[in-house]
Amino acid sequence: MEITGKTKIMFVLADPIDHVRASAVMNAYFGSIGDDLAVSPIHVLPGDLGHVIASLRLMRNVFGFGVTIPHKTRVIEHLDEITPAARLIGAVNFVKRTAEGCLVGDNLDARGFIASLAQHEVAVRNRKVLQVGAGGAGRATAFGLAEAGARELIITNRDDGKAHALAAAVAAHYPATKVSAGRAEARSFDLIVNTTSLGMKPDDPLPVDIEGVGAGATVSDIIVNPAVTRLLARAAAQGAKVIGGNPMLDAQMALVARFIAR
Ligand SMILES: NC(=O)c1ccc[n+]([C@@H]2O[C@H](COP(=O)([O-])OP(=O)(O)OC[C@H]3O[C@@H](n4cnc5c(N)ncnc54)[C@H](OP(=O)(O)O)[C@@H]3O)[C@@H](O)[C@H]2O)c1
């Protein structure tokens, strides 16, 4: 890749930085569509976020930046505008810098997630979904699932209060979906989604008991690394359809390209 003064520059802001893959995925995507755009991860500590963003605002060849753990929520106070989707989810994962230097945040996680299911021919409309996790990504997937027409959505989380708060927020916005928080047996669901970080480390326990889940059900794990988590390996061995986190990230690339286009 040749980076010149004509190249559009983007960054991915993170702390820690080692796990970041979005920059590589973005560089590969923009290279594949012949766009002269280069992306670098930058290691930004939470206390420095405001200073870094104020500086990015002044850099005229910066077209935008991605934000990941732990900046997705705190970034909002440093932006000029956020989209309705980002407001609903309460988090931003991509920011565009307009030609005038305004910073606009969006959240593409939900649309990327639903697009990844559609690419694997997994229908959400009228389906019964068990979601594990109610963190930043879990908020996005829950709103995405309701928007996509899930008939029923049960949200389970270690911190039960967060699951209840998310269920209430989704139910208020999407009354057609029956949303609740609590525990449930995975075998009675069409789609089981892990949005927790359990599975990133090899010795993590499974985020959900999938005993009895087999053919006819889909298990999705949004963890990107490893590409096949223990949950997915177990689900595949039981005959379920499985989808990892990479398709969700990949699906966001076309959305980013459209979002940052000036
Ligand atoms: N594929 C993609 O495009 C994509 C996009 C975004 C995120 N992700 C991945 O999604 C995962 C979560 O990210 P996030 O931004 O939502 O993180 P987060 O906001 O920190 O949320 C973490 C979630 O995991 C749960 N959790 C963490 N440790 C746990 C444990 N020991 N036992 C039970 N539950 C535990 C948390 O439960 P509590 O609420 O109880 O703490 C919470 O629900 C990460 O692996 C991230 O890389 C993937």
The ligand as an ORCA input file, in Angstrom:
! r2SCAN-3c Opt
* xyz 0 1
  N     -17.905     -8.910     15.521
  C     -17.946     -7.620     15.720
  O     -18.053     -6.813     14.772
  C     -17.938     -7.093     17.131
  C     -18.364     -5.785     17.397
  C     -18.341     -5.340     18.721
  C     -17.901     -6.183     19.740
  N     -17.499     -7.441     19.442
  C     -17.047     -8.349     20.503
  O     -18.091     -8.504     21.450
  C     -17.542     -8.777     22.749
  C     -18.158     -7.837     23.781
  O     -17.795     -6.516     23.485
  P     -18.501     -5.273     24.217
  O     -18.024     -4.059     23.537
  O     -19.976     -5.492     24.335
  O     -17.854     -5.376     25.678
  P     -18.494     -4.835     27.056
  O     -19.326     -3.635     26.811
  O     -17.351     -4.767     28.000
  O     -19.502     -6.004     27.514
  C     -18.984     -7.254     27.919
  C     -20.127     -8.256     28.103
  O     -19.551     -9.508     28.478
  C     -20.038     -9.881     29.775
  N     -18.965    -10.527     30.518
  C     -17.665    -10.145     30.600
  N     -16.968    -10.987     31.389
  C     -17.856    -11.922     31.838
  C     -17.752    -13.064     32.691
  N     -16.587    -13.399     33.264
  N     -18.867    -13.788     32.909
  C     -20.041    -13.454     32.354
  N     -20.214    -12.384     31.523
  C     -19.119    -11.631     31.279
  C     -20.464     -8.586     30.420
  O     -21.370     -8.851     31.467
  P     -21.594     -7.767     32.662
  O     -22.510     -6.728     32.067
  O     -22.195     -8.543     33.735
  O     -20.230     -7.188     32.984
  C     -21.100     -7.877     29.222
  O     -22.370     -8.421     28.928
  C     -16.027     -8.629     22.589
  O     -15.478     -9.914     22.382
  C     -15.890     -7.791     21.339
  O     -14.663     -7.996     20.670
  C     -17.521     -7.915     18.165
*
